[in-house]
Structures are given as structure tokens and as C-alpha cells.
Amino acid sequence: MEQTTVRETVSRLWADEVLPSLSGLVEIPALSQSFDPDWAANGHLAAAVEHVRAWVAARQLPGAKLDVVSVDGRSPVLLVDVPASPGAEDRGTVLLYGHLDKQPPVGGWSEGLGPWTPVVRGEKLFGRGSADDGYAGYAAVTALEAIHAAGGKHARSVILLETGEESGSPDLPVYLEHLAGRLGEVSFVICLDSGGNDYERLWLTTSLRGMAQVHVKVRVLESAQHSGLASGVVPSSFRVLRLLLDRLEDAETGEIKLAELNVAIPENRIAEARATVEVAPGSVKSAFPLVEGMRPVSDDELELTLNNSWRPTLSVIGAAGFPEPADAGNVLRDSSTLALSFRLPPTADSAAALNAVEKALTTDAPYGAQVELAGVEHATGWNAPDAAPWLAAALEKVSDEVFGAPWRSVGLGGSIPFMGLLAAKYPAAQFLVTGALGPDSNAHVPDEWLHLPQAQRLTEAVAHAVDAHARG
């Protein structure tokens, strides 16, 4: 497939067609269902789906069929089904994945910027959902158009854009089952909901951590008491929680103590992590806005990379039962609640991990305190299969002709539940998990932005990978 035509087609479409429509998508406050309990009535998710559906319909992809699918009142899915090029009918289905739901706006956007106000400054498109990952459907469609323009081929290609990813994709298992007959035999999965450590090369995500969450409430009293009268007799509910947390985590090192949450790190992933650290030195340490004087948990960037991709971690992400300091009286409170979020190694069994956490929290509670668990959920991670020869060759071609720099891989510390679901359902499929997010793209926080040149190069890369898959 001729690269000059691919590049010219992608560049033209991004400037003339994609950027205006993507900017319109930014304007829609399509909060994910976890952040908008009235999402169905508010209609923003449906509006986002319709906005993209209308744009794709106007593209007139040869033979494309569009369908908005909604099952049992679940958040909708947009399906774009494009038949195979002649001669590629036997190559299975390429499934291209993205999502249209968004994180909450969050306060603190810079002057002149806002979550629902698309602003282009230089090479950046600012706005919520621009990089995470409203561009994905546009990139997928544009890649298919570039293949046609450049005389390439593609197998049957199905673009699936869900609207629940930021809520952990709770509806996706139902949709995968519902759409199984329509998807056919998926042989290649492309996910555009990831990123890398710079904007100079193609970054592949080769693993994703799983997760487990639980809200643990410790109750020590039927009603709160004067702290001067009760302390020393009744243990603080927070101290009991501290003791329970010590069963899970070494507070000095952050090491998770439960065997079910730990795995042996594969040698190839260690080698990949080492290569990534070498090509982008300092990127791990500088990725986050540490306060003055703060340092990361290690000075070794390889260890930091492995910590973030293949080792379990615990974060306390919420609390209840605590008054604001200005409102706090001398009271020994009756209970305390913490929301615990565990990131799990990609190959850890999330159900077994969660079970181990539950046992550690509820067995022989200190002082006989009442321990209640709620908000329990888990999702297993994902570890990519080795690249088939055609995919490996395509990656080298893209590195040389599109990016001019060797591709590198990262293990993503976050979770994309869809990947684990697909890997289980289609164990023989090849995977290309990538994206335009970079270390400072501000996903989930104020001033989210999309690096437009990187998104265009990524679109070119997708076109070449899909063409290579069709040719085998």
C-alpha cells in the first residue's frame, strides 16, 4: 500500500472532516453512567452516539452498515460494519474499539479552556474526551478511507464504540454476547484507548493491569462518644482500619502482602520495560506533578515501570464518616469507611485476588469490631500474545515510514476491561493496543488535550496494520 497517498489522505481528512466533527463531540457533556445516574433521561450519551453516527454515515464507506445497539436499557453502542475488500473475505473480522463516554469535567481548567469548549492551540485540541478517546472512531474510519484511497485491502472491519468504558465497561459483556453472531470470528483487535511516553513514535500497550475494589467499613460503637471519655477504652475505628490495611500492604514499601495479588513478571516484559526506560530516560519520574521536595518510591526507573505495570498496588480513593476538620469535635466516631482500589498484575486472577482481600479484612477483626464490605468489583487484566509475522513486519514498516523512530511498548498501569473480555472470547486473535495519549495529555483531569499530529500518525499506522492483516 502506497504510503504517500495514505499520508495525504489522512492529513486532508483530519483537517477538513475529523477536526470539526471531533470538536463538536467535545461540546457534548457525555458523562459516563457512573457519573450521571440519569444518563438515559439526560440523553448526552445518546447525543454523542448520534453525532458520530451521522458523521460516519456521511463518509459513505463502501457497503458500510451503521447500527445503534441498546440492550435492556444499557448504555448504547455504535456499530459500524464494513465488508471486506475483494480477496480478504477469509481473514476474519478486524474489531476496532473506542468509547464515547467521558470522565467528569473536574474544576481548575486553565483560562480560556473548559471541558465542553473545544480549543485548538498549536498542535493541541483541548476539551474533555478529545484524547480519551473521542478521536478513536474518527481515526478508525479515516484509516479505512485511506486504505481505499491508496489501493490497500482490509478484512471485514467492525468499529465498536461503547459508552460505558469510564465506568468500567459494565455493559460490555452483555453486548459481546448479544453481538457475537454479528462480529463473527475476530482475528485482529485494535484498541485506540491507550498511549505512551512521548509523541515521537508508535507506542504499543502489551499488558494491562486488572483491578479489584472494595469499600470497607469498621464500626466500633452504636453511637459516637466523647473522645475524652471513650478513648483508651474503645479503639478508634480508624486505628482498626490501619491494622486491617497492615494485613494487606507494607506501609514502608507499598508491597502487597497477599500472595494471590502477586505474580512472577515474564522475562520479555522486563526486557521491554528496560528498552522503554532507555529510549525515554526520565519520563517515568517526570510524568506526574509531584509537590516540591516529593520523590517517587524508587530512584530506579525500571523498578518504577514494573511497579506501575506488573506489581499490585493499593490506593485509598475515598473515605466516609469523617467530618471536615473545621467541623470536627472531640468525638470518638462510631465508624469509618475507606474505599480501597487495588491494581493487579495483568495475569493475576482478579476473583481470587478479591477473595483474598475480603478474607484478610473480615477474619478475626481487631477487638471484635464489626467489618462490613460493600462496593465490591473486580476485573482481570490482559497480557498481549506474541505478534504474528505480518503484524511484526507492519510495526517495522510503520516505525520507518510513518514515525521515523522505532516503536516501543509499555505495560499500562490502568485497566481496559474490554481487552480481557476479548482475549478470553477470541484467544487466537492478534492485538494492537495503542493510542494518542501521552504523559501530559491530562486524561481525567483539567486541561485534557489531544496531540493532533500524533493522532494523525496513529491513523496512518492503523491503516497499514489493517492492510497487513488482510494480506496475511
C-alpha positions, -999 to +999 in steps of 0.1 A: +000+000+000+014+033-011+024+055+019+023+089+003-013+085-006-021+072+029-005+102+045-021+128+022-055+112+026-052+111+064-039+147+066-067+160+044-094+142+062-082+152+097-080+188+087-113+191+067-135+164+082-123+150+115-113+180+135-145+200+130-167+170+140-144+159+169-146+195+182-184+191+181-182+159+201-161+176+228-191+200+233-214+172+243-212+165+281-215+128+277-206+117+312-202+080+317-231+063+336-212+061+369-211+099+369-246+106+356-272+083+372-298+100+350-278+094+318-308+079+299-331+108+307-304+134+301-296+120+267-260+131+264-246+096+257-272+091+230-263+125+216-227+116+214-235+084+196-258+102+171-232+128+165-206+103+155-231+081+136-242+110+115-206+118+106-197+082+097-229+079+076-218+110+056-184+093+048-201+068+025-177+039+033-183+012+006-210-011+019-209+002+055-238-006+078-244+015+109-264+004+139-270+019+173-275-010+196-292-008+230-299-038+251-322-038+282-318-001+288-280-004+289-259+025+276-258+024+238-231+010+215-224+023+179-215-004+155-200+003+120-198-028+099-176-025+067-174-055+044-141-070+034-121-059+003-122-084-025-097-112-017-097-106+020-130-122+029-114-152+046-093-132+070-119-129+098-130-097+115-110-067+124-125-052+156-116-016+161-126-003+196-131+031+212-155+048+235-176+079+235-184+084+273-163+108+293-150+115+327-165+143+348-154+179+339-134+185+372-127+221+382-095+240+376-093+243+338-068+270+326-080+304+315-098+302+281-103+264+284-132+243+296-143+207+295-170+213+269-153+240+249-131+227+221-100+249+217-072+244+192-038+258+203-010+249+180-009+211+177-033+205+206-071+201+207-083+208+243-115+195+258-129+166+277-130+134+257-107+147+229-078+123+238-097+098+260-108+088+235-133+105+213-109+106+184-108+067+182-139+062+159-127+091+136-093+076+133-107+041+125-130+054+098-103+076+083-078+047+083-103+026+063-108+055+039-070+059+034-068+021+026-093+025-002-076+057-015-042+040-015-053+008-032-049-013+000-070-041+014-089-048+046-107-077+061-143-072+073-139-044+098-163-036+126-159-004+146-174-007+181-178+025+201-192+019+236-205+044+261-195+029+294-157+025+294-151+052+320-175+033+343-155+001+339-175-012+309-202-028+330-224-035+299-198-047+276-200-085+284-238-083+276-230-066+243-203-091+234-227-119+239-255-101+221-233-093+191-213-125+190-231-137+158-226-104+141-190-100+150-181-134+136-146-147+142-125-118+154-089-123+143-074-088+149-083-063+176-073-027+175-079-006+206-072+031+204-077+039+241-041+039+253-008+059+247+028+061+255+057+081+269+063+106+241+049+118+208+078+107+186+070+070+180+043+043+180+037+030+215+021-004+220+004-014+252+014-050+257-002-055+291-029-040+313-033-044+350-065-057+364-084-042+393-103-050+425-122-026+446-140-027+479-155-003+505-146-014+540-165-001+569-154-006+605-179+000+633-169+001+669-198+019+687-236+020+684-233+058+686-204+083+687-190+092+721-169+120+738-133+112+729-121+122+763-144+097+780-142+068+755-106+069+742-083+044+758-113+021+764-127+019+729-103+017+700-107+043+672-124+029+642-096+044+621-070+026+641-088-007+634-087+002+597-050+009+600-045-026+614-065-041+587-046-022+560-014-035+575-026-070+567-027-060+530+002-037+524+036-029+538+033+008+546+071+013+543+075-001+508+040-003+493+044-041+488+012-060+487+015-089+512-012-113+498+002-140+475-029-140+454-022-105+442+014-111+431+028-129+400+062-136+385+070-110+359+076-125+324+112-120+312+100-105+279+081-078+297+111-070+318+132-066+287+105-044+271+104-022+302+142-018+301+141-008+265+114+018+272+133+033+300+164+036+278+146+053+250+128+078+272+150+084+302+134+104+329+099+101+315+087+080+343+100+102+371+087+134+355+053+121+344+035+134+374+033+168+391+050+160+424+050+187+450+083+204+458+105+181+478+085+149+470+102+120+453+089+088+437+090+055+456+123+045+439+152+062+420+153+032+396+131+039+366+130+003+356+116-006+390+091+023+388+080+010+354+075-026+367+057-013+398+033+005+376+027-023+351+033-057+368+031-053+405+000-049+426-007-016+444-032-003+468-047+032+467-072+046+492-095+065+469-123+076+492-135+079+528-167+084+548-175+090+584-151+119+588-162+154+593-143+183+578-115+194+601-132+227+608-163+208+619-146+181+639-154+180+676-138+159+703-157+128+693-147+092+690-167+084+659-188+052+657-174+041+624-150+048+595-152+037+559-124+036+533-127+029+496-098+006+485-086+003+450-062-024+440-044-026+407-035-062+399-008-077+377-020-085+342-020-123+347-034-123+383-068-139+388-089-109+399-116-130+415-091-149+436-074-117+445-106-101+456-115-131+477-081-130+494-087-093+502-121-100+516-108-127+539-079-106+552-103-078+560-130-098+577-112-127+595-105-121+632-112-084+631-092-065+657-110-061+691-140-079+675-150-047+656-178-051+630-164-051+595-188-045+566-178-047+529-196-030+500-189-017+465-171-049+456-160-053+420-131-068+401-117-072+365-089-093+353-060-077+333-045-086+300-012-097+286-007-095+248+001-125+227+034-125+207+030-106+174+023-127+143+049-122+115+026-100+094+020-077+124+056-076+134+065-066+098+038-039+098+051-024+130+086-021+115+072-005+083+052+020+104+082+028+125+103+036+094+078+052+071+053+069+094+071+078+126+108+077+117+116+061+151+115+026+165+082+015+182+083+008+218+059-009+243+045-001+277+026-020+303-003+002+312-009+006+349-047+012+343-073-012+331-093-016+299-118-044+308-127-049+272-093-063+264-095-091+290-130-099+278-119-101+242-088-121+249-109-147+267-135-148+239-110-148+210-079-165+222-063-167+187-067-130+179-038-106+174-040-074+193-028-038+186-035-017+217-022+018+212-034+054+213-025+091+212-024+098+249+010+110+262+024+116+296+009+151+299-024+147+279-043+152+312-069+124+308-094+125+336-081+159+349-083+195+339-069+207+305-072+174+287-058+177+252-052+156+221-019+158+202-032+162+167+000+152+147+003+120+168-033+112+162-028+115+125+003+094+125-016+068+146-043+068+120-017+061+093-004+032+115-038+017+118-043+018+080-010-001+075-017-026+102-052-034+088-038-037+053-011-061+065-037-082+083-057-085+051-027-097+032-015-121+059 
